[in-house]
Amino acid sequence: MEVGAVRDWAEEMNRRGCHVDIDTIRKNDDPYPDCLAEMDGEKIGVEVVELVDENAIKEHPELPPYEEPEQFMRESSKLPIPMSPEWPPDKFQRRLDRIVRKKDKRVKDGSLSKQFLLIVTDEPRLDETTLSKYLKTTKLQQPQHFDGVYLGMSYMPDSAGKGRGSHPVFEVSLQDRAMRA
């Protein structure tokens, strides 16, 4: 899963003018970070983590394993009571912050020129429009061991019907530690 997520992230980053060599993306033999690659000819690391609503999963063990947002919506509509589908902005921001702080406890590998955190989500209520809106007002504390934090989504078909979809990627705004109030 991690290598595929990093490939999707790298393809989107390359569309934005970065130079991540897709052919160098590989699983790290060490447990941290998850993947290694080359960006601008230098070795980088990417740690991958999922953003999911763990409470909803625990509360509804009768739902089959998650495969896609549409499947989730079909299955959850069969429940006798509606599931809590809400991801209000404060919950979203708290969860992002918690993920970044938890992952930032591990020290950056000194052999890497840069290290990134890629948070992937398939939450059905966190669509591209909602994420874009939430991330405009989200600013997390700059982690010590990551040079950037990104949020990636599942494949989204091209709305124009030309067959070239993408995996939306959002950069999470980070606040410099020195600027904290």
Salt bridges, closest charged atoms under 4 A:
GLU2 OE1 - LYS27 NZ 3.94
ASP8 OD2 - HIS167 ND1 3.38
GLU12 OE1 - ARG15 NH1 2.83
GLU12 OE2 - ARG16 NE 3.28
ASP34 OD1 - LYS27 NZ 3.82
ASP40 OD1 - HIS19 ND1 3.29
GLU47 OE2 - LYS103 NZ 2.94
ASP53 OD2 - LYS91 NZ 2.61
GLU54 OE1 - ARG95 NH1 3.06
GLU54 OE1 - ARG98 NH2 3.79
GLU62 OE2 - HIS60 ND1 3.22
GLU68 OE2 - ARG74 NH2 3.99
GLU75 OE2 - LYS78 NZ 3.66
ASP90 OD2 - ARG94 NH1 3.30
ASP97 OD2 - ARG101 NE 2.83
ASP104 OD2 - ARG177 NH2 3.87
ASP147 OD2 - LYS108 NZ 3.03
